[in-house]
Amino acid sequence: MKKSFFKLFAIVALLAVAFSVNALAGDRAFADYKITPVENQELKTGAECAWLLTYNENESQIMIELQRTKRCKNYIVRGDHFEVVYVCSGNGFGARAAKMSECKLPVELTSQVINANELAKQRLISSNPMDDEKALGLIAAYLPDLVNPSYQHLLN
């Protein structure tokens, strides 16, 4: 009886370790990223400045454009198949859907790629003001969660 209990306990413990290792490995796909500034002469959008975000150097790049207004900084994040805006204002830092005036892609395409529930969860990520470096780091960390699982291959 004790031997079968010990075997059962050992199997359950091994399964628990295997599942937790697998869960951690899934998140590592987007843990490594690179953000590089775009030179001013390469800016064609009227943005104040811009950066390229890559999760895998051999794959698609995501453009992050900074547009300032009187009350906030808008980081417009564009991939080949989606666009979303992270806003840093007096109320904090969070994500929202791109307004029609900010869109370059069909809204229908973005709505298929971006997870609406996760977008609502990211409406307020931080209530603290922040500089560009901190904002870019948060964008890189939170963006993969916004993309529906069936479209996450677009990030790498």
RODREN-65036 format. One record per residue (C-alpha): residue number from 0; x, y, z. Coordinates in nm, 4 decimals, decimal comma. Layout:
residues N
<NUM <X Y Z>>,
...
***
This chain:
residues 156
<0 <0,0000 0,0000 0,0000>>,
<1 <0,2783 0,2427 0,0917>>,
<2 <0,4652 0,1579 -0,2315>>,
<3 <0,1645 0,2330 -0,4511>>,
<4 <0,0996 0,5597 -0,2641>>,
<5 <0,4642 0,6600 -0,3107>>,
<6 <0,4519 0,5736 -0,6838>>,
<7 <0,1324 0,7746 -0,7268>>,
<8 <0,2840 1,0701 -0,5408>>,
<9 <0,6017 1,0526 -0,7545>>,
<10 <0,3994 1,0470 -1,0781>>,
<11 <0,1855 1,3431 -0,9699>>,
<12 <0,4964 1,5390 -0,8682>>,
<13 <0,6685 1,4687 -1,2022>>,
<14 <0,3578 1,5731 -1,3956>>,
<15 <0,3331 1,8955 -1,1954>>,
<16 <0,6969 1,9791 -1,2679>>,
<17 <0,6541 1,8957 -1,6379>>,
<18 <0,3475 2,1193 -1,6709>>,
<19 <0,5108 2,4117 -1,4910>>,
<20 <0,8275 2,3859 -1,7029>>,
<21 <0,6149 2,3735 -2,0181>>,
<22 <0,4172 2,6796 -1,9089>>,
<23 <0,7361 2,8770 -1,8434>>,
<24 <0,8847 2,7752 -2,1778>>,
<25 <0,5779 2,9083 -2,3597>>,
<26 <0,6333 3,2582 -2,2204>>,
<27 <1,0016 3,2664 -2,3167>>,
<28 <0,9190 3,3077 -2,6852>>,
<29 <0,8579 3,6783 -2,6259>>,
<30 <1,0890 3,7344 -2,3283>>,
<31 <1,3800 3,8317 -2,5523>>,
<32 <1,3204 4,1370 -2,7647>>,
<33 <1,5174 4,4172 -2,9231>>,
<34 <1,4135 4,7804 -2,9606>>,
<35 <1,6122 4,9982 -3,2005>>,
<36 <1,5521 5,3655 -3,2792>>,
<37 <1,4564 5,4649 -3,6321>>,
<38 <1,6641 5,7447 -3,7828>>,
<39 <1,4789 6,0740 -3,8396>>,
<40 <1,5338 6,0651 -4,2149>>,
<41 <1,3547 5,7272 -4,2270>>,
<42 <1,0386 5,8678 -4,0634>>,
<43 <0,7691 5,9213 -4,3217>>,
<44 <0,4640 5,9293 -4,0970>>,
<45 <0,4918 6,2640 -3,9219>>,
<46 <0,5796 6,0900 -3,5970>>,
<47 <0,8144 6,2677 -3,3590>>,
<48 <1,0310 5,9581 -3,3320>>,
<49 <0,9991 5,5837 -3,3824>>,
<50 <1,1466 5,2493 -3,2845>>,
<51 <1,1524 4,9002 -3,4315>>,
<52 <1,0544 4,6151 -3,2000>>,
<53 <1,1628 4,2619 -3,2861>>,
<54 <1,1152 3,9433 -3,0888>>,
<55 <1,3160 3,7383 -3,3362>>,
<56 <1,5779 3,9110 -3,5515>>,
<57 <1,4991 3,7038 -3,8607>>,
<58 <1,1285 3,7830 -3,8616>>,
<59 <0,8886 4,0729 -3,8958>>,
<60 <0,9502 4,4038 -3,7260>>,
<61 <0,6916 4,6041 -3,5392>>,
<62 <0,7013 4,9821 -3,5731>>,
<63 <0,6346 5,1966 -3,2673>>,
<64 <0,5722 5,5629 -3,3523>>,
<65 <0,5548 5,8390 -3,0918>>,
<66 <0,3025 6,1164 -3,1438>>,
<67 <0,2691 6,3777 -2,8698>>,
<68 <-0,0435 6,5770 -2,7961>>,
<69 <-0,0950 6,8497 -2,5368>>,
<70 <-0,1951 6,6015 -2,2671>>,
<71 <-0,0385 6,2690 -2,3597>>,
<72 <0,2058 6,0618 -2,5606>>,
<73 <0,0604 5,8106 -2,8058>>,
<74 <0,2756 5,5123 -2,8976>>,
<75 <0,1194 5,3773 -3,2174>>,
<76 <0,2240 5,0144 -3,2548>>,
<77 <0,1991 4,8683 -3,6060>>,
<78 <0,2706 4,5246 -3,7370>>,
<79 <0,1953 4,4017 -4,0870>>,
<80 <-0,1507 4,2833 -3,9765>>,
<81 <-0,2493 4,4899 -3,6736>>,
<82 <-0,2220 4,8274 -3,5060>>,
<83 <-0,2900 4,9372 -3,1513>>,
<84 <-0,2084 5,2437 -2,9419>>,
<85 <-0,0471 5,2624 -2,5996>>,
<86 <-0,1218 5,5950 -2,4324>>,
<87 <0,0812 5,7647 -2,1583>>,
<88 <-0,1175 6,0476 -1,9980>>,
<89 <-0,1859 6,2015 -1,6590>>,
<90 <-0,4227 5,9100 -1,5924>>,
<91 <-0,1504 5,6507 -1,6481>>,
<92 <-0,0276 5,4141 -1,9180>>,
<93 <-0,2428 5,1664 -2,1081>>,
<94 <-0,3639 5,0308 -2,4388>>,
<95 <-0,6545 5,1266 -2,6607>>,
<96 <-0,7719 5,0542 -3,0120>>,
<97 <-0,6366 5,2834 -3,2823>>,
<98 <-0,8702 5,5666 -3,3828>>,
<99 <-0,9763 5,5892 -3,7465>>,
<100 <-0,7437 5,8880 -3,7943>>,
<101 <-0,4496 5,6734 -3,6748>>,
<102 <-0,5344 5,3626 -3,8781>>,
<103 <-0,3425 5,2555 -4,1848>>,
<104 <-0,4801 4,9012 -4,1902>>,
<105 <-0,8390 4,7803 -4,2285>>,
<106 <-1,0147 4,7753 -3,8911>>,
<107 <-1,1506 4,4288 -3,9708>>,
<108 <-0,7982 4,2881 -3,9989>>,
<109 <-0,6855 4,4399 -3,6690>>,
<110 <-1,0001 4,3180 -3,4921>>,
<111 <-0,9212 3,9605 -3,5962>>,
<112 <-0,5628 3,9774 -3,4721>>,
<113 <-0,6096 4,1774 -3,1495>>,
<114 <-0,7844 4,0117 -2,8547>>,
<115 <-1,0591 4,2530 -2,7424>>,
<116 <-1,0765 4,1077 -2,3896>>,
<117 <-0,7033 4,1504 -2,3373>>,
<118 <-0,7195 4,5016 -2,4810>>,
<119 <-0,9809 4,5875 -2,2173>>,
<120 <-0,7572 4,4389 -1,9446>>,
<121 <-0,4648 4,6518 -2,0632>>,
<122 <-0,6643 4,9766 -2,0591>>,
<123 <-0,4588 5,0736 -1,7502>>,
<124 <-0,1243 4,9000 -1,7065>>,
<125 <0,0335 5,1580 -1,4757>>,
<126 <-0,0997 5,4675 -1,3046>>,
<127 <0,2492 5,6198 -1,2877>>,
<128 <0,3981 5,8623 -1,5408>>,
<129 <0,6961 5,7229 -1,7309>>,
<130 <0,9654 5,8004 -1,9816>>,
<131 <0,9976 5,6508 -2,3287>>,
<132 <1,2361 5,3750 -2,2205>>,
<133 <0,9979 5,2412 -1,9564>>,
<134 <0,6978 5,2742 -2,1906>>,
<135 <0,8761 5,0836 -2,4677>>,
<136 <0,9692 4,8059 -2,2259>>,
<137 <0,6063 4,7745 -2,1138>>,
<138 <0,4866 4,7694 -2,4742>>,
<139 <0,7296 4,4888 -2,5588>>,
<140 <0,6201 4,2947 -2,2507>>,
<141 <0,2437 4,3376 -2,2899>>,
<142 <0,2010 4,3332 -2,6698>>,
<143 <0,2221 3,9527 -2,7112>>,
<144 <-0,0758 3,9141 -2,4765>>,
<145 <-0,2845 4,1417 -2,7008>>,
<146 <-0,2403 3,9207 -3,0054>>,
<147 <-0,4836 3,6292 -3,0352>>,
<148 <-0,3019 3,2960 -2,9943>>,
<149 <-0,3716 3,1875 -3,3527>>,
<150 <-0,1918 3,5021 -3,4773>>,
<151 <0,1082 3,5107 -3,2422>>,
<152 <0,3296 3,3768 -3,5195>>,
<153 <0,3021 3,7274 -3,6671>>,
<154 <0,5236 3,8533 -3,3844>>,
<155 <0,8104 3,6128 -3,4549>>,
***
